[in-house]
Amino acid sequence: MRYDVLIIGGGPVGNYLASLLARDFDVAVVEKKTSFGGKACTGVIGAENYERLGLPEKAVLNQLRGAVFYSKIQSFEIERKSPQAYVVDRKALEKELAKSAVKKGAEYFMGTVFQGFKNGRAVLTHMNERLEVEASFYVGADGVASTVAKSIGASAKAEFLTGYEVEVVGDFERRDFTEVWVNKEITPKFFAWVTPVEKDLARVGTFGSLEDLKRFLRVRMLEPTSAVEFKAGAVGFGWRKPWVRGNVALVGDAALQIKPTTAGGIVYGMFCTQALRKALAEGAPERYWDYCSWVRKQISFGLKFRRLFLGLDQEAIEKIFEVLKSQEAREVIESQADFDDHWRTARAVLRRPSLLARLIKVSPSIIRALL
Ligand SMILES: Cc1cc2nc3c(=O)[nH]c(=O)nc-3n(C[C@H](O)[C@H](O)[C@H](O)COP(=O)(O)OP(=O)(O)OC[C@H]3O[C@@H](n4cnc5c(N)ncnc54)[C@H](O)[C@@H]3O)c2cc1C
C-alpha cells in the first residue's frame, strides 16, 4: 500500500485534513478506535469559524448567544444578538467529516494503531496483525499523547492538565447562555463551566483535579447523582516542536495547537490543517510553520494570559471583575470580542484609556503580561 498522505488519527482535526486533501492527493486515515467520538470535550466551537470552516450543521446541538461570568462574590453578563458559539456532538462532527473525506476518495482504516516508523514506513497493527504502509508524507493528528510526535523526536515545553467533565440533568432554561466560574477557592487551576446542551442537560467541567469538579458541583448545587455521563481527558498548553520534520507533520492537539485561555483546540487545529494543505500543495511542507503564524500568535498570547491567571489571587480576580463588569468594558466586549481571537479582544479592552488605567491599578503586571 502506498499513499501520498497518511494521516494518523481520525479525530476532528485528522478527519478535517483528510476532507481537505482527498481531492488532490491519495489519502488514508488510520484511527485506533473502532468508532468515532467518545473524547472528553465540551464541544464549544466559535460560530463564525464553524461556518467559515464549512463544518456540518448536523453536528450542532445548541447555540450560545452569551455568557454569565461568576467570581466568588459577583457576576456579569455578556450578551450578543446572534449565536457566538455552537455546542456540537463530537461523534457526529467526526463522522460527518470522515464521510465527506471518504466521498472525496480518502480511505479509512478504523481499529488500526500506529506503532512507529520503520525504514520510512508506518508500522500499524490491526487486530493483532502487523502491517507496514508507505506514504510520501505522514501527518500526526493523533492527539495530545501523540505517538507520531514521539517517533520524530518532537519535544514539549508545556503544562499538561487533566479535564473532568460531566453531563448533568438539571434546569438550564437559559440554554443560549454558558456559565463561566472564576473562583480559585473552588477550582484553583482553571475556570469551571456550565454549558447547556438542552434545556435539561448541561456539560459541566473544569481542569485540575476530580476534587475540584466535585467541589464545583456542590457549590453550583448540581447533584453528582444527576450526572448521566462522565469523561476525563488531557490538554497541553505550550509548544511541542517541531511541527514538521522531513516528511512528517503534526497537527491539532498532537502539535498542542490549543487555546491556553479556554482549552479549545478544534478551530486552531483546523486552521493549521489549512496551512498544511497550502504548504503541501506548494510542495514545500517546511512552510507549514510560517503559514500557521496567526495560530502561533494566539498561542503565545494565550500562554501569557495563562501565566497571568496562575499568578493572580482571588482578591485580584475580584478587582478585575469590577473593571470587566463596568458598562464600558461590557460594551467593548459585546461589540468587539472574538470567540477565537482573544488577543484582539484583550487589545480592544486595553485600548480604552479608562479601562487600561483601572487595570493598571489592580496590577501593572497585567498589562506587562498581556502586551
Ligand atoms: C475536558 C475537555 C473539554 C474540551 N472542550 C473543548 C471545547 O469545548 N472546544 C474545543 O474546541 N476544544 C475542546 N477541548 C479540546 C479538544 O478536545 C481538542 O483540541 C480536540 O479534540 C483536538 O482534536 P484532534 O483531532 O487534534 O485530537 P483528538 O481529538 O485527540 O483525536 C486524535 C485521534 O487520534 C487517535 N489516535 C491516537 N493515537 C493513535 C495511534 N497511535 N494510532 C491511530 N490513531 C490514534 C485517537 O483515537 C483520536 O481519535 C476540550 C478538551 C478537554 C479535555
PDBQT file of the ligand as one rigid body, heavy atoms in Angstrom, charges set to zero:
ROOT
HETATM    1  C1  LIG A 401     -12.482  18.330  29.130  1.00  0.00    +0.000 C 
HETATM    2  C2  LIG A 401     -12.157  18.907  27.781  1.00  0.00    +0.000 A 
HETATM    3  C3  LIG A 401     -13.005  19.842  27.204  1.00  0.00    +0.000 A 
HETATM    4  C4  LIG A 401     -12.710  20.397  25.959  1.00  0.00    +0.000 A 
HETATM    5  N1  LIG A 401     -13.591  21.284  25.397  1.00  0.00    +0.000 NA
HETATM    6  C5  LIG A 401     -13.335  21.802  24.164  1.00  0.00    +0.000 A 
HETATM    7  C6  LIG A 401     -14.246  22.682  23.543  1.00  0.00    +0.000 A 
HETATM    8  O1  LIG A 401     -15.315  22.992  24.085  1.00  0.00    +0.000 OA
HETATM    9  N2  LIG A 401     -13.936  23.185  22.304  1.00  0.00    +0.000 N 
HETATM   10  C7  LIG A 401     -12.775  22.856  21.661  1.00  0.00    +0.000 A 
HETATM   11  O2  LIG A 401     -12.516  23.363  20.550  1.00  0.00    +0.000 OA
HETATM   12  N3  LIG A 401     -11.898  22.007  22.234  1.00  0.00    +0.000 NA
HETATM   13  C8  LIG A 401     -12.146  21.469  23.450  1.00  0.00    +0.000 A 
HETATM   14  N4  LIG A 401     -11.267  20.590  24.016  1.00  0.00    +0.000 N 
HETATM   15  C9  LIG A 401     -10.043  20.265  23.264  1.00  0.00    +0.000 C 
HETATM   16  C10 LIG A 401     -10.395  19.333  22.111  1.00  0.00    +0.000 C 
HETATM   17  O3  LIG A 401     -10.976  18.157  22.621  1.00  0.00    +0.000 OA
HETATM   18  C11 LIG A 401      -9.149  19.007  21.309  1.00  0.00    +0.000 C 
HETATM   19  O4  LIG A 401      -8.476  20.195  20.990  1.00  0.00    +0.000 OA
HETATM   20  C12 LIG A 401      -9.522  18.261  20.024  1.00  0.00    +0.000 C 
HETATM   21  O5  LIG A 401     -10.066  17.008  20.331  1.00  0.00    +0.000 OA
HETATM   22  C13 LIG A 401      -8.290  18.091  19.150  1.00  0.00    +0.000 C 
HETATM   23  O6  LIG A 401      -8.608  17.279  18.059  1.00  0.00    +0.000 OA
HETATM   24  P1  LIG A 401      -7.504  16.351  17.401  1.00  0.00    +0.000 P 
HETATM   25  O7  LIG A 401      -8.179  15.717  16.230  1.00  0.00    +0.000 OA
HETATM   26  O8  LIG A 401      -6.245  17.106  17.216  1.00  0.00    +0.000 OA
HETATM   27  O9  LIG A 401      -7.165  15.268  18.523  1.00  0.00    +0.000 OA
HETATM   28  P2  LIG A 401      -8.113  14.159  19.178  1.00  0.00    +0.000 P 
HETATM   29  O10 LIG A 401      -9.491  14.606  19.256  1.00  0.00    +0.000 OA
HETATM   30  O11 LIG A 401      -7.437  13.746  20.432  1.00  0.00    +0.000 OA
HETATM   31  O12 LIG A 401      -8.069  12.976  18.128  1.00  0.00    +0.000 OA
HETATM   32  C14 LIG A 401      -6.924  12.179  17.974  1.00  0.00    +0.000 C 
HETATM   33  C15 LIG A 401      -7.344  10.859  17.366  1.00  0.00    +0.000 C 
HETATM   34  O13 LIG A 401      -6.179  10.087  17.135  1.00  0.00    +0.000 OA
HETATM   35  C16 LIG A 401      -6.430   8.747  17.515  1.00  0.00    +0.000 C 
HETATM   36  N5  LIG A 401      -5.145   8.133  17.862  1.00  0.00    +0.000 N 
HETATM   37  C17 LIG A 401      -4.354   8.403  18.937  1.00  0.00    +0.000 A 
HETATM   38  N6  LIG A 401      -3.250   7.654  18.917  1.00  0.00    +0.000 NA
HETATM   39  C18 LIG A 401      -3.328   6.875  17.798  1.00  0.00    +0.000 A 
HETATM   40  C19 LIG A 401      -2.482   5.885  17.243  1.00  0.00    +0.000 A 
HETATM   41  N7  LIG A 401      -1.322   5.546  17.801  1.00  0.00    +0.000 N 
HETATM   42  N8  LIG A 401      -2.889   5.265  16.103  1.00  0.00    +0.000 NA
HETATM   43  C20 LIG A 401      -4.062   5.610  15.497  1.00  0.00    +0.000 A 
HETATM   44  N9  LIG A 401      -4.899   6.547  15.995  1.00  0.00    +0.000 NA
HETATM   45  C21 LIG A 401      -4.531   7.172  17.127  1.00  0.00    +0.000 A 
HETATM   46  C22 LIG A 401      -7.378   8.870  18.694  1.00  0.00    +0.000 C 
HETATM   47  O14 LIG A 401      -8.113   7.682  18.908  1.00  0.00    +0.000 OA
HETATM   48  C23 LIG A 401      -8.248  10.047  18.284  1.00  0.00    +0.000 C 
HETATM   49  O15 LIG A 401      -9.398   9.663  17.597  1.00  0.00    +0.000 OA
HETATM   50  C24 LIG A 401     -11.524  20.016  25.266  1.00  0.00    +0.000 A 
HETATM   51  C25 LIG A 401     -10.665  19.075  25.846  1.00  0.00    +0.000 A 
HETATM   52  C26 LIG A 401     -10.982  18.520  27.071  1.00  0.00    +0.000 A 
HETATM   53  C27 LIG A 401     -10.048  17.507  27.663  1.00  0.00    +0.000 C 
ENDROOT
TORSDOF 0
